[in-house]
Amino acid sequence: AMTPLLVLLGAALCSLTMSTEIVPQPGFDLKEAEGKWYLIGFATNSRWYINNRDKIKMGIATLTSTAEGHMRVSYASLNKDGSCSRKKYRANKTDIPGKFVFVSRRNEKHTIMVEIKYDNFALIYDMKKKKKGCYILCRRIFSSRLILLKEKFRQLAYRVGTLTENIFFLPKNGTF
Ligand SMILES: *[C@@H]1O[C@H](CO)[C@@H](O)[C@H](O)[C@H]1NC(C)=O
């Protein structure tokens, strides 16, 4: 008697995932998104990130666009010893504005600009095979709407299937 119920539940969950497909904000404009952003939180289902979350620090992401309209991301954060870590990569544009693809060896990472207010915050979804996550960037560290933004971010994190305990906000002083 359990089987039909489980099948039904499976089908329901399946259609639920389909209907909550994450799409970019219509009319996304990379030019407007250029400049400095602070990483203030992230959510992930990646074991590595969860186990190493104390290594992830608040830092500054700088977005720029190339002549072809691809996105350059440069991320700088401060280490405990005062040194600085930098990461840089280019995510290519796709046919869908606000959806980017980054290819490294055999992996393909998709980055989707889910919601952005160019002068305030950006909610971004990242997906590499089964690794899914999202993060929130803000133009200022001290946003007056931080509580509201955190709630918005949690909703996206749930939509992409991350668990409450895997949603992390970075404290203002840097590390956890
Ligand atoms: C990304 O864009 C560059 C320049 O347009 C191109 O040479 C490269 O093949 C692209 N890479 C991918 C994975 O689409």
The ligand as a MOL file (V3000), in Angstrom:
LIG
                    3D

  0  0  0     0  0            999 V3000
M  V30 BEGIN CTAB
M  V30 COUNTS 14 14 0 0 0
M  V30 BEGIN ATOM
M  V30 1 C 34.6480 31.5910 -24.0730 0
M  V30 2 O 34.7840 32.7140 -24.8980 0
M  V30 3 C 36.0340 32.7910 -25.5620 0
M  V30 4 C 36.1160 34.1430 -26.2800 0
M  V30 5 O 34.9010 34.4860 -26.8850 0
M  V30 6 C 36.1840 31.5940 -26.4890 0
M  V30 7 O 37.4260 31.6370 -27.1160 0
M  V30 8 C 36.0530 30.3210 -25.6600 0
M  V30 9 O 36.1050 29.1980 -26.4920 0
M  V30 10 C 34.7800 30.3160 -24.8890 0
M  V30 11 N 34.7520 29.1620 -24.0050 0
M  V30 12 C 33.6580 28.4560 -23.8130 0
M  V30 13 C 33.7960 27.2910 -22.9090 0
M  V30 14 O 32.5770 28.7020 -24.3530 0
M  V30 END ATOM
M  V30 BEGIN BOND
M  V30 1 1 1 2
M  V30 2 1 1 10
M  V30 3 1 2 3
M  V30 4 1 3 4
M  V30 5 1 3 6
M  V30 6 1 4 5
M  V30 7 1 6 7
M  V30 8 1 6 8
M  V30 9 1 8 9
M  V30 10 1 8 10
M  V30 11 1 10 11
M  V30 12 1 11 12
M  V30 13 1 12 13
M  V30 14 2 12 14
M  V30 END BOND
M  V30 END CTAB
M  END
